[in-house]
Amino acid sequence: MTRPEPPSLRSMTRTLPFLALLAALAGPPDPVAAQDAACYADYKASRSDPLRLHYGVVELEGDDCTREAAEAALAARLPEEWNLLEVMDVFGPEGLDRRRESAGDFYLLY
């Protein structure tokens, strides 16, 4: 059984600059991507006079991405005539597009 030949110094001197170039092209971390760690919630709310229901999406502030945080945020943000019925889910930016049409005028309104 023969041992594999170790990489030559010549092949390593070709590989290292290539790797350095790839790292330089990648650049520093994107600050916008860090902001994409945002949290959103979708919810249902109602009002009684006249009876209306709506489905909406809200952006949550801070690091607490829970249903409890969404309930607290909506309690503070919804106008007085609207009653929060249910926080359906909390999610990241990847869930926004599929909810945009359903939320209509209540998409990121409050």
C-alpha positions as CSV (number, residue, x, y, z in Angstrom):
1,M,0.0,0.0,0.0
2,T,1.5,3.3,-1.0
3,R,1.0,6.5,0.9
4,P,-0.5,9.5,-0.8
5,E,2.0,12.1,-1.7
6,P,1.7,15.3,0.5
7,P,0.8,18.4,-1.3
8,S,3.7,20.2,-2.8
9,L,4.7,23.7,-1.7
10,R,4.1,24.8,-5.3
11,S,0.4,23.7,-5.3
12,M,-0.1,25.3,-1.8
13,T,1.3,28.6,-3.0
14,R,-1.2,28.6,-5.8
15,T,-4.1,27.7,-3.6
16,L,-3.6,30.2,-0.8
17,P,-3.8,33.3,-2.9
18,F,-7.0,31.9,-4.5
19,L,-8.6,31.4,-1.1
20,A,-7.5,34.9,0.0
21,L,-9.2,36.3,-3.1
22,L,-12.4,34.5,-2.4
23,A,-12.4,35.8,1.1
24,A,-11.8,39.3,-0.1
25,L,-14.7,39.1,-2.6
26,A,-17.0,37.9,0.1
27,G,-16.4,41.2,1.9
28,P,-17.5,42.2,5.4
29,P,-20.8,41.1,6.8
30,D,-23.8,43.0,5.4
31,P,-25.4,45.2,8.1
32,V,-28.8,45.0,6.2
33,A,-28.6,41.2,6.6
34,A,-28.2,41.6,10.3
35,Q,-31.4,43.7,10.4
36,D,-33.2,40.9,8.6
37,A,-33.2,39.0,11.9
38,A,-36.4,40.9,12.5
39,C,-39.4,39.2,13.9
40,Y,-43.0,39.4,12.7
41,A,-46.4,38.2,13.9
42,D,-49.7,37.6,12.2
43,Y,-52.9,38.1,14.1
44,K,-56.7,38.4,14.0
45,A,-58.6,41.3,15.4
46,S,-62.2,42.4,15.6
47,R,-64.4,45.4,16.4
48,S,-68.0,45.5,17.2
49,D,-69.8,48.6,15.9
50,P,-70.1,47.8,13.0
51,L,-68.8,44.2,13.3
52,R,-65.5,43.9,11.4
53,L,-62.8,41.3,11.4
54,H,-59.3,41.7,10.1
55,Y,-56.1,39.7,9.6
56,G,-52.9,41.6,9.9
57,V,-49.1,41.3,10.1
58,V,-47.0,43.4,12.5
59,E,-43.3,43.8,13.0
60,L,-42.0,43.2,16.5
61,E,-39.3,45.3,18.0
62,G,-36.5,44.0,20.2
63,D,-35.1,40.5,20.6
64,D,-38.2,38.8,22.1
65,C,-39.8,36.9,19.2
66,T,-42.6,35.1,21.1
67,R,-46.4,35.1,21.0
68,E,-46.5,36.8,24.3
69,A,-44.3,39.7,23.0
70,A,-46.6,40.0,20.0
71,E,-49.7,40.1,22.2
72,A,-48.1,42.9,24.3
73,A,-47.1,44.8,21.2
74,L,-50.5,44.6,19.6
75,A,-52.3,45.5,22.8
76,A,-50.3,48.8,22.8
77,R,-50.5,49.4,19.0
78,L,-54.0,48.5,18.0
79,P,-56.5,51.3,18.0
80,E,-58.9,51.2,21.0
81,E,-61.9,50.0,18.9
82,W,-60.0,46.9,17.8
83,N,-59.8,43.8,20.0
84,L,-57.0,41.3,19.5
85,L,-58.5,37.9,19.0
86,E,-55.5,35.7,18.4
87,V,-51.8,35.9,17.6
88,M,-51.5,33.2,15.1
89,D,-47.8,32.8,14.6
90,V,-44.4,34.6,15.0
91,F,-41.9,34.3,12.1
92,G,-38.9,35.8,10.4
93,P,-38.7,37.8,7.1
94,E,-39.0,34.6,5.1
95,G,-42.7,34.4,6.0
96,L,-43.6,37.9,4.9
97,D,-44.3,37.5,1.2
98,R,-46.8,34.7,1.6
99,R,-48.8,36.7,4.1
100,R,-48.7,40.1,2.3
101,E,-51.8,39.6,0.1
102,S,-53.9,38.1,2.9
103,A,-53.2,41.0,5.2
104,G,-54.1,43.6,2.6
105,D,-54.4,47.0,4.2
106,F,-53.3,45.6,7.6
107,Y,-49.9,44.4,6.3
108,L,-47.4,46.1,8.7
109,L,-49.9,48.8,9.5
110,Y,-49.6,48.8,13.3
